Structures are given as structure tokens and as C-alpha cells.
Amino acid sequence: MTGDDLARVPVAPGTEPLWEVLLSAHLLGKSEGALVFDRWRGRMRPALVPRMRPFLALAPPWGYSPDFLTPPTSLPDIDAAVETVLATPRRRLREDIDQLAADQAPAAWAGAVSRGEPAALRQLGNAVTAYHRQAVEPYRDQIDSSVQAERDRLARAFLTGGVEQVLNTLRPFALGV
């Protein structure tokens, strides 16, 4: 990462529903963060319904998840965000599903998603929306508060130690600047 790269790194103004959906799905399948997430996991796992499976099959707890599930546009509304996912070009859908298949055998219906078949995309969109409404939306205030607290913490780190301090506070993911 160069200084120019670093200069172009934006700071998101807040949460983005598709990232919250994807990362929560990852957390649902893991056991880390037990003190913070186990109560939520205990409520969510039995609440998952079959129509959420198409999304969850594309969001394994470890490894690759298709990038088209988190497009680079910032859309705070879940419905608009899902529409962006469903408008992903077929080539991108195919590339991402192929990359997922390199790590694990995707569900049979994933081929229909990779071909951009409208019924499969609608099923995926419904799965993402249903999952969001069940697992993320009820916790939106807590999520937003946590993100704001993290933004405040990073701002203080920046004011006291600059970019180096910010990057070093991101451990274990720090870049070792």
C-alpha cells in the first residue's frame, strides 16, 4: 500500500446493510466473540428459515464470499442495496460463483445465479432481505452505536498519533506500519 493508496481510503459514514448482512452471516457460523455474539447466535440460529438458505450458502463462515454481495456503492437502504446486487452483470456473477466454487462446492442453484437467471436472482434477493429483516434490522441501533464508537475511537487515535496510530490500533489486522 502506497501513500497515494492510503490517501484514497475513504471512511464510511456509517453502516451499510449488505456488509452487515454478510459479516453477520459469517459470525453466525463461527464461535469467536462468544461474550458479544453468543446470545444473538442463540436467537438467530433457530430463527433461520429455509428461504434464507440461498444467501447463507453463498456466505460461508470462512473463505470466500462472492464480492457481488457487497457492491462498492454506498446504499443505506436494504431494498435499494439488494436491487444493486440483483443488477450485477452476468459476467461478474459467473466469476464470483466460480471463485466460490474453487473453495467449496456451491449449492446446485448457484449455477442459476451465475447465469443471471431472473428466478434465481429473485430467490437470492428475497433470501438476503429476509435474513436482514431477521438478523440485522432488529439490532440496527446497537450496530450503529458500535460503529459510531469505533469511528470515535479511530478519530482519537488519528488525532493523537496520526495514520500510523490508527493502523496500529486495527490489530490483528494492522499493516505493521
N, C-alpha and C positions, 0 to 999 in steps of 0.2 A: 504494500500500500504506500503510495507516494503522498507527499504533502498536498499535491493537487487533488488526489483522490479524497483525502481527508477533508479538504475544503469543500467538496461537493456532497458530503454526507449530510443529509437532512435529519432533523429531529422531528418525529411525528408529533402533531399537536395533541394527540390522544390515542385512544384505542381504535382499532379497525376490526370490524366484525369478522371478516374472514380469517384474519390472523388469530383472533380469539377462538374462533371455532376450531381451526386446525391445531393450535397449540393445546387447547383443552382436550381435544381428542387424543393427542399424544400423551398427555398427562393421565387420561383415563386408563390407558393401557399400561401404565408404569406404576411403580410403588414408591418412587422418590418423592420427597416433600411430604411425608406422611403426616406430620403435625399440621401442615397447612391444608392439604388436599384430601386426606382420607375421609373426612365427614362428607365432603362433596362427592367423592367417588362412591361412597356408600349409598348416597341418594341417587346418583346418576346411573350407575350400572343396572339396577333393576328397572329403571325408568326408560331405558333404551327400547325402542320399538323397531320392528322389522323394517319399516320404511326408511330408517336411518342407516341401514346396512350398506347401501351403495356408497355413501360418503365415508363411513368408518373403514370400509375395505380399501379405500384409497389413502387413508391416513394412519398407517401403522405406527405403533408407539416408537419404533426405532427404524432407522433407514430413511430412504427417500419417500417423500410425498410429492405428487405432481405439482409443479410450480403453477400451473394454471388455476389451482385452488386459491392462490393468493396473488392476484394480479397486482401490478405495480401502481395502479391508480388508487387514490385515497377516497374510499366511499364509506361514510359512516353509517349508512342505511343498509340493512341486510338485504332487502329486496333488490335495491339497485346493485349491490355487490354481487349477488347471485346472478343477476342478469348479465353482468360483465363476464362472469365465469362461463355462462351458457353461450356467450358470443365469442368464445375463444376460437380462433381459426383451427380448422381441422388438422392442419399440419402440426400445430403446437400440441393439440390433444394427442395425436399419434406419437409424437416424440416423447411427451411426458409419460404416457402409458407404457411405451417401450422401455423407457428408463426405469419405471417402477417394476416392470417385468424382469429386468436384469437382476433385481434384488430379491424378488419373490414372485410367485405365480399369482397374477391378479385374478380376481373373480371373473367368471365367464362373461358376464355382461360388460366388463371393462372394454372388451373389443368393440362393442357397440358405441361406447363413449368415445373411443379413439377414432372411430369412423364418423363421429359427429351426428349420429342418428338422433333425430329430434326426441323420440320417446325416451331413449336412454338419458339424454341430457335433461329432460324434464324430470325424470326419476331422480337423477343426481341433484338437481336444483331443489326438489321437494325434500330430499334427504338432508341437504345442508340447512335448509330453512327450518325443518322440524328439529334438527339437532340444536341449532342456535336457539330456538324458542324454549327448548327444554333445559339445555345445559349452560347457556351463556346469558341470555337475556334476564333471567331472574336474579342474576348476580352482577348485573351491569354497574350498579352504584359501587359495589365493593371493588370491582375490576378497575373502574375509573379512578377511585380513590387511591388504589395501589399504584396505578400508573402515574398519577399526579405526584404521589410521594416519591416515586423513583425519579421522575423528572426534576423535582426539587432537590433531591439528594445529588443528582448529577450536576445540577446547576451550581450547587455549593462547592462540589469538587472542582468544577471548572474555575470558579472564582478564586479558590484558594490555591490551586495547583495547575491550572491550565489543562490542555488536552491530555497531557501525559497522565495527570492525576485521574481524569475521567476514565481513560483507557485502563489504567491500573486498578480501578475500582470494579471493573467488569469481570474480574477473575471468577471462575477458572477460564474464562474466555478471553482474557486480556491478551493483547498482541505483544506483550513484552517490550514495550517502548522504553 
